[in-house]
Amino acid sequence: KKAHLVLKSLPSRAPTLSVQPGQSLTEDSKEGKMLRNFIKFEQSLKDEGFFEPSYLNNLFRISELALIFALGVYFFSLRTPFSILIGVMLHGLFGGRCGWLQHEGGHGSLTTSISAGKRIQKVLIGFGLGTSGAMWNAMHNKHHAATQKVNHDLDLDTTPLVAFFDTAIEKSKFSVKYSKIWTRLQAYTFLPFTSGVFVMLFWLMFLHPRKVIRDGDVEQGIYILSSHVLRTIIFQWATGWQSAWYSYLVGYWGAMWVSGVYLFGHFSLSHTHMDVVSEDVHKNWIRYAVDHTVDISTDSPFVNWIMGYLNCQVIHHLWPQMPQFRQPEVSRRFKQFSAENGLDYHIITYGEAWARMLGNLDTVGKHYYNLKKQQ
């Protein structure tokens, strides 16, 4: 209701783009029929309670986060190099899994109150990842609005650090110069360097703090500051290290490196290797989700856990406000809907997803390496 009120209060104009042929809900076409059937399918899911949050599930996932964090502190307290390494990895896992849960808070699928969900998001992303919920939402909503669309989906706007498709540099909004060696090796640098180092440093030290300062978001700033300070203090206390600087570097940034590799590695599995959408092509909501993302081993409890249910990417893009733990069951039902309505619903294995994602990076890297050699 609030969204509709806000929309009504904004200035309006006639649309400059018309819906492309075959994409209209009212058309007497195969696509129009599919869209009408989709509305009925969605209503059946609502009637069965698939959009209702589960506070028991929320409690379980928050308890899991507390347990992982406590286990990390325990391993720090053993004070051996190996146990400290395990502790850093556990705190990196903690940050990554805070990322999964805050993501749901941002989408409004955690509680019946959107404001409460956003408040939970602030705490989780602030303390768990040292970043801003508002900045995350601003970027992530663009990804949902036009998935894999050139110059619209910010998940593709990553050059020159990484190029996900073979015209990424040419079609970048900015004048981008790139290294042929770095691009050629991007399949090998993407996880340890691009995801773990460069993105995390840029996000934590510039992009997200800038958003907090511009918005005057004191509450979010406190959570971010506590991430840097309290987690360093806890690490130093548990390990007995004398140097606060080394504690910050190893205990905090070591964990952030693990979180970055874990999160961005898994985020990239579900769509970066799929076909991109040109700027002048305007698809409907269902086509963006079904044609340009994939689901991954949705029947596997392990994959559901390790990917925070974002292995159900197609289902999540169709219904981002649906609690994600319900989506594996919806995936099973959507298979039948897709078969009946001529949709090519992609479900691949976890291993295949990694192979496709890294293989795509390697192929695009070779393309730009050879292109540079010819110039």
Disulfide bonds with the S-S distance in Angstrom:
none
